[in-house]
Amino acid sequence: MTVTISSREFNQDTSRAKKAASKGPVFITDRGRPAHVLLTIEDYRRLTVTDESLLAALADPASMDIDWEPAKIGLGIRAATFE
């Protein structure tokens, strides 16, 4: 069950938001737009903890379907000038 509350409601009744988070994620909005998500620590750990290494993840055939274009970085390299 997903609950959405405004940041004002969250500030006024944090305990209600914490109780709701025990049943599922609580979306906290700023000016009507989702800005934060409140989760229980168990849900957070379930989402973030993995035993899989980066190498194993990259070696997984399912990862071949991921489209990824790394951002180009500007190193500020200029041609050498000899005077």
Secondary structure, DSSP 8 states (H G I E B T S, - for coil): --EEEEHHHHHH-HHHHHHHHTTS-EEEEETTEEEEEE--HHHHHHHH-----HHHHHHSGGGGG------------------
